Amino acid sequence: MRTHALLRCSVLALILVAGTYAPAQAQGYVSPFIGVFSGDANCPSISNCNTTKVNGGLWFGKLGSVAGFEGELGYGKKLLGDAPGLDSSILTLMGNVLIAPKLTIFRPYVVGGLGLMRSTASLSAANVLLSKNNDFGWDLGGGLMVLFGHVGVRGDIRRFQSLQDVEVLGFTLSDSKIKFGRYTGALVFVF
């Protein structure tokens, strides 16, 4: 129930940001991305663990001459790493505000927002679901867009963190929030 209320607040915040935006100068865009996790998204202490964690998703939004808003749908496997029998993932659904001044073809930006972070972890060999959490979270970061007309490229670094502690097997782990960094590269399609 609390996840639905948090999701409604996130959607309302995104609508309010969109409603204050000047549409005459706005450029819409869609930007598919691919990236890697870093930071606290580590392997558990299990042998034969590979720490490479690739993720992907889609950004979509509108930009004016200085600011804009953006939605994100991201998904990544191996949030906790890659080990025999371990399956973990993260889904992010975020609403963000961008400060992105237009400087010729370059648009450096800072970005931040709120949204849903859904994490799962299970041991497939034992068929045990360790955790499935829907958490309210935030992201903060920055990057650079380089636009050549209606097509461009983008690099982005962000920090993600849940606001609630992680629950495992029905028990809440104190001071154990989901937190990770993400480095991404993307194409940008402007319309």
Phi, psi and omega in degrees: 000319182292330179294320179296319178294319179294321179295319178298320178296320179296316180295318178298318178298318179296320178295319179296319178296316180296324181290337180267005186269142180277106185290341183295331182256001189283141172243124175278154178208157172229136186218098174287137183231160173221143183201189178227150175275159172207179175082231187284355176278082186251167172288147170291169182281070178236139181294163180059043183260128178257125186269006178285126183228098182268144177218168179206175179169203186216130169256146176211142182181197179223141178234137171261202181285339181230324186223170178190188177225159186210141170255152179225136169234111183234151179215139178215139174266165174062039177305320181265008180104188182238113179219156181304124177083351182266130176231121179219153180206165176222137175238128178243134175229100189238150170247124188234154171251136179245138166252108189219080180295141180275116179238093187053237180272354183263140174226087172290148183210156166244146185220145176200151179186188183230158176171199184261135173237113181251115180245147175223149175211133179212158173255105185290330180296322180261358182055045182246126174274111181285314180201151174213105187240133169253107185240146171280135183213181180225160173222151181209136181185203181191175180178198182217131171254139173237113187250128176247079184075242183264004180226146179200186178232163185209140172237142190212139173233128180222154173247131178243142175206137175281156178268340179258156174288154181284141176250128180233125180052037177085359180249135178275126179271118184294138179052040181234072181272154173285126179209135180199159172258156179219132176249127184225156170235149186206158165267154177232127177245114185261138177225000000 
